């Protein structure tokens, strides 16, 4: 049995996993990222975390084929350098070289959203597709694109920033500097913002009472929960959120026409109340609505494991 190491580098945690050739995670390890601090220290911790996972798996490094890392930011997959990551404070960090100094195996580095998309492609909801797009609805809107089985990153390794396509000119400010980005409306952050705005306009909304169940916090679940309880304001928030999400997904389908488009992130736990109206809107708006074949929209299936599994097989992605 061959094994591969996948490392998911996040702003809060470093997670490493040993994955077998059947795409199964057999052991994991986790440490805090503890930002801000020097890149060398973080890369040393990534290597140590990976070695701890190998130890937990009961195997030796001789059984490991390669190491892959999914990192925030612009990752040059040809030389393993993280050219820029605002979240990590990295500029031209030779990540592959630093990790290889402690783990003498081939090391591959890729953007974290691309790695997660590749995980869904090889082992998750996009398995069997030739072309796939994965969109993650989290703090932002992450994107990963697979074309003919290969990760698409653009000539400068900064491609697939689907969240920073504008769907409302002069809309709300985005962290990227533009206004009205897909991310502003369709991230969990955007949903929470729209929920708060609606609550301020409607002081009699049931959401004011229901937020007590979340410790007085407004979460991405609140509008959906209140909608299910019959609150009209909450339904307006959910309808508005789905309308914008459908617009961004329709734009993506019109551009890439993938076999499968996966949607992931905590918002997707809402299931049918999100997915059914979303699919109906996209089917009505997509350019190929009269075609015999259309993109299948599915919920991502690997959850938090997608990043580790996708990173583990980045060496395979390079060969394809």
C-alpha positions as CSV (number, residue, x, y, z in Angstrom):
1,X,0.0,0.0,0.0
2,X,1.3,3.4,-0.9
3,X,0.6,6.5,1.3
4,X,0.6,10.2,0.7
5,X,0.8,13.2,3.1
6,X,-1.7,16.0,2.7
7,X,-1.3,19.3,4.7
8,X,-4.0,21.9,5.0
9,X,-2.5,25.2,6.1
10,X,-5.1,27.5,7.6
11,X,-5.0,30.8,9.4
12,X,-6.0,29.1,12.7
13,X,-4.8,25.5,12.3
14,X,-2.3,23.3,10.5
15,X,-3.8,19.9,9.7
16,X,-1.9,17.0,8.3
17,X,-3.2,13.6,7.2
18,X,-1.8,10.4,5.8
19,X,-3.9,9.2,2.9
20,X,-3.8,5.8,1.3
21,X,-4.1,5.0,-2.4
22,X,-7.8,4.5,-2.0
23,X,-8.2,8.2,-1.0
24,X,-8.9,7.3,2.6
25,X,-7.4,9.3,5.5
26,X,-5.8,6.8,7.9
27,X,-4.3,9.2,10.5
28,X,-4.3,13.0,11.2
29,X,-2.5,15.5,13.3
30,X,-3.2,19.1,14.1
31,X,-1.4,22.1,15.6
32,X,-2.2,25.8,15.9
33,X,-0.9,28.1,13.2
34,X,-0.2,30.9,15.8
35,X,0.0,33.8,13.4
36,X,1.8,36.1,13.0
37,X,5.2,34.5,13.0
38,X,8.1,33.7,10.6
39,X,7.4,31.4,7.7
40,X,10.3,29.1,8.7
41,X,8.6,28.4,12.0
42,X,5.3,27.6,10.3
43,X,6.9,25.4,7.7
44,X,8.8,23.5,10.5
45,X,5.5,23.0,12.3
46,X,3.9,21.7,9.1
47,X,6.7,19.2,8.7
48,X,6.5,18.1,12.3
49,X,2.7,17.8,12.1
50,X,3.0,15.6,9.0
51,X,5.6,13.4,10.8
52,X,3.3,13.0,13.8
53,X,0.5,11.9,11.4
54,X,2.9,9.3,9.9
55,X,3.7,8.0,13.4
56,X,0.0,7.8,14.2
57,X,-0.6,5.8,11.0
58,X,1.9,3.2,12.1
59,X,4.0,3.5,8.9
60,X,7.4,4.8,8.1
61,X,8.5,7.6,5.7
62,X,9.6,4.9,3.3
63,X,6.0,4.1,2.7
64,X,5.2,7.7,1.8
65,X,5.3,8.7,-1.9
66,X,5.0,12.5,-1.6
67,X,3.8,15.5,0.4
68,X,1.3,18.1,-0.7
69,X,0.3,21.4,0.8
70,X,-2.8,23.5,0.3
71,X,-2.1,27.1,1.4
72,X,-4.0,30.3,1.3
73,X,-2.7,32.8,-1.3
74,X,-0.9,32.6,-4.6
75,X,1.1,29.4,-4.7
76,X,3.4,28.8,-7.6
77,X,2.9,25.1,-8.2
78,X,5.9,24.8,-10.6
79,X,8.5,25.7,-7.9
80,X,6.7,25.4,-4.6
81,X,6.9,29.1,-3.7
82,X,4.1,30.9,-2.0
83,X,4.4,34.2,-3.8
84,X,1.9,36.1,-1.7
85,X,-0.6,35.4,1.1
86,X,-2.1,38.3,2.9
87,X,-3.7,36.0,5.5
88,X,-0.3,34.5,6.4
89,X,1.9,37.5,5.8
90,X,3.9,35.5,3.2
91,X,5.9,37.0,0.3
92,X,8.0,34.7,-1.9
93,X,8.2,31.9,0.7
94,X,10.0,28.7,-0.7
95,X,7.5,26.5,1.2
96,X,8.3,23.2,-0.7
97,X,12.0,23.6,-0.1
98,X,11.6,24.4,3.6
99,X,9.4,21.3,4.2
100,X,11.6,19.1,2.1
101,X,14.5,20.0,4.4
102,X,12.7,18.1,7.2
103,X,10.9,15.5,5.1
104,X,13.0,14.3,2.2
105,X,10.2,13.5,-0.2
106,X,8.8,15.3,-3.3
107,X,6.8,18.3,-2.0
108,X,4.0,20.0,-4.0
109,X,2.3,23.3,-3.1
110,X,-1.0,24.6,-4.3
111,X,-3.7,27.1,-3.4
112,X,-5.9,25.7,-0.7
113,X,-9.2,26.2,-2.6
114,X,-7.6,24.4,-5.7
115,X,-6.4,21.6,-3.4
116,X,-9.9,21.1,-1.9
117,X,-11.4,21.2,-5.4
118,X,-9.0,18.5,-6.5
119,X,-10.0,16.4,-3.5
120,X,-13.6,16.5,-4.5
121,X,-12.6,15.7,-8.1
122,X,-10.5,12.6,-7.2
123,X,-12.6,11.3,-4.3
124,X,-15.8,13.3,-3.7
125,X,-18.8,14.8,-5.3
126,X,-17.0,15.7,-8.6
127,X,-15.5,12.2,-9.0
128,X,-15.9,11.0,-12.6
129,X,-16.1,14.5,-14.1
130,X,-13.8,15.7,-16.8
131,X,-14.5,19.4,-16.0
132,X,-15.5,20.5,-12.5
133,X,-15.8,23.7,-10.5
134,X,-16.0,23.7,-6.7
135,X,-17.3,26.8,-4.9
136,X,-16.9,27.1,-1.1
137,X,-19.2,29.4,0.8
138,X,-17.2,30.3,4.0
139,X,-15.8,33.6,5.4
140,X,-15.3,34.3,1.7
141,X,-16.2,32.5,-1.5
142,X,-13.4,30.2,-2.6
143,X,-13.1,28.7,-6.0
144,X,-11.3,25.7,-7.6
145,X,-11.5,24.8,-11.3
146,X,-10.6,21.4,-12.9
147,X,-10.3,21.3,-16.7
148,X,-9.6,18.0,-18.4
149,X,-8.6,16.6,-15.1
150,X,-6.0,19.3,-14.4
151,X,-6.1,22.2,-11.8
152,X,-6.6,25.5,-13.6
153,X,-4.6,28.3,-11.9
154,X,-3.9,30.7,-14.7
155,X,-0.5,31.8,-16.1
156,X,0.4,33.5,-12.7
157,X,-1.1,30.9,-10.4
158,X,-3.8,33.3,-9.2
159,X,-6.7,32.0,-11.2
160,X,-10.1,30.7,-10.1
161,X,-10.9,33.7,-7.9
162,X,-14.6,33.2,-8.6
163,X,-15.6,35.1,-5.5
164,X,-14.1,38.3,-6.9
165,X,-16.2,38.5,-10.0
166,X,-18.6,41.4,-9.6
167,X,-22.4,40.7,-9.7
168,X,-23.6,44.1,-8.7
169,X,-21.6,47.1,-9.9
170,X,-21.1,49.7,-7.1
171,X,-22.5,47.2,-4.6
172,X,-21.2,46.7,-1.0
173,X,-17.4,47.0,-0.5
174,X,-15.4,43.8,-0.8
175,X,-12.1,43.2,1.1
176,X,-10.4,42.8,-2.3
177,X,-10.9,46.5,-3.1
178,X,-13.8,46.2,-5.6
179,X,-17.5,46.6,-4.9
180,X,-20.3,44.2,-5.4
181,X,-18.3,41.0,-5.6
182,X,-19.9,37.6,-5.6
183,X,-18.2,37.0,-2.2
184,X,-19.9,40.1,-0.7
185,X,-23.3,38.5,-1.2
186,X,-22.8,34.8,-1.2
187,X,-20.2,34.1,1.6
188,X,-21.4,33.2,5.1
189,X,-20.2,36.7,6.0
190,X,-22.5,38.2,3.4
191,X,-25.4,36.2,4.6
192,X,-24.8,37.4,8.2
193,X,-24.5,41.0,7.0
194,X,-27.8,40.8,5.1
195,X,-29.5,39.2,8.1
196,X,-28.3,42.0,10.4
197,X,-29.5,44.7,7.9
198,X,-32.9,43.1,7.7
199,X,-33.2,42.8,11.4
200,X,-32.4,46.5,11.9
201,X,-35.2,47.4,9.4
202,X,-37.7,45.0,11.0
203,X,-37.6,45.1,14.8
204,X,-40.5,42.8,15.1
205,X,-38.8,40.0,13.2
206,X,-38.7,36.6,14.9
207,X,-34.9,36.6,14.3
208,X,-34.5,39.0,17.3
209,X,-35.8,36.3,19.6
210,X,-34.3,33.3,17.9
211,X,-30.7,34.7,18.1
212,X,-30.8,34.0,21.8
213,X,-30.5,30.4,20.9
214,X,-27.1,31.2,19.4
215,X,-25.8,33.1,22.4
216,X,-27.1,36.4,21.1
217,X,-25.0,36.0,18.0
218,X,-26.3,36.5,14.4
219,X,-25.1,33.4,12.5
220,X,-25.6,32.1,9.0
221,X,-28.2,29.7,10.3
222,X,-30.5,32.3,11.8
223,X,-32.4,33.5,8.7
224,X,-32.9,29.8,7.6
225,X,-34.1,28.8,11.0
226,X,-36.5,31.8,11.3
227,X,-37.8,31.2,7.8
228,X,-38.7,27.6,8.8
229,X,-40.6,29.1,11.8
230,X,-42.6,31.2,9.4
231,X,-40.9,34.6,9.7
232,X,-41.5,36.8,6.6
233,X,-38.4,38.9,7.0
234,X,-36.2,35.9,7.3
235,X,-37.7,34.4,4.1
236,X,-36.9,37.7,2.3
237,X,-33.2,37.4,3.5
238,X,-33.0,33.8,2.4
239,X,-34.6,34.6,-1.0
240,X,-32.2,37.5,-1.5
241,X,-29.2,35.3,-0.6
242,X,-30.2,32.5,-3.0
243,X,-30.9,35.0,-5.8
244,X,-27.3,36.4,-5.5
245,X,-25.8,32.9,-5.1
246,X,-27.7,31.7,-8.2
247,X,-26.4,34.7,-10.2
248,X,-22.8,33.9,-9.3
249,X,-23.2,30.2,-10.0
250,X,-24.9,30.9,-13.3
251,X,-22.0,33.2,-14.4
252,X,-19.6,30.4,-13.5
253,X,-21.5,27.8,-15.4
254,X,-21.8,30.1,-18.4
255,X,-18.0,30.6,-18.4
256,X,-16.8,27.1,-17.8
257,X,-19.7,24.7,-18.6
258,X,-18.4,22.1,-16.2
259,X,-19.9,18.6,-15.9
260,X,-20.3,19.1,-12.2
261,X,-20.4,22.2,-10.0
262,X,-19.9,21.4,-6.3
263,X,-21.0,23.8,-3.6
264,X,-19.4,23.4,-0.2
265,X,-19.2,25.3,3.2
266,X,-21.4,25.5,6.3
267,X,-24.3,27.2,4.5
268,X,-24.8,24.0,2.5
269,X,-25.9,22.1,5.6
270,X,-29.3,23.8,5.0
271,X,-29.9,21.2,2.3
272,X,-33.1,21.4,0.2
273,X,-34.3,24.8,1.5
274,X,-31.1,26.1,-0.2
275,X,-30.6,23.7,-3.0
276,X,-34.0,23.3,-4.5
277,X,-34.7,27.1,-5.2
278,X,-31.1,27.6,-6.1
279,X,-31.2,24.9,-8.8
280,X,-34.6,26.2,-10.1
281,X,-33.2,29.8,-10.5
282,X,-30.0,28.6,-12.2
283,X,-32.0,26.3,-14.6
284,X,-34.1,29.3,-15.5
285,X,-31.1,31.7,-16.0
286,X,-28.3,29.6,-17.4
287,X,-27.4,30.2,-21.1
288,X,-27.7,26.5,-21.9
289,X,-31.2,26.2,-20.5
290,X,-32.5,24.8,-23.8
291,X,-29.7,22.3,-24.2
292,X,-30.0,18.6,-23.7
293,X,-27.1,18.5,-21.3
294,X,-26.6,20.9,-18.4
295,X,-24.2,21.2,-15.5
296,X,-25.1,19.1,-12.4
297,X,-25.1,21.2,-9.2
298,X,-24.3,19.1,-6.1
299,X,-23.2,19.5,-2.5
300,X,-19.6,18.8,-1.9
301,X,-19.2,15.5,0.0
302,X,-15.8,15.6,1.7
303,X,-16.3,18.5,4.0
304,X,-13.1,19.5,5.9
305,X,-11.3,16.4,4.5
306,X,-11.3,17.8,0.9
307,X,-8.2,19.9,1.5
308,X,-6.1,17.1,3.0
309,X,-7.1,14.6,0.4
310,X,-6.6,17.0,-2.5
311,X,-3.2,18.2,-1.2
312,X,-2.1,14.6,-0.7
313,X,-2.6,13.8,-4.4
314,X,-1.1,17.0,-5.9
315,X,1.8,14.9,-7.2
316,X,-0.8,13.0,-9.2
317,X,-2.3,16.3,-10.4
318,X,1.1,17.3,-11.8
319,X,1.5,14.1,-13.7
320,X,-1.9,14.3,-15.4
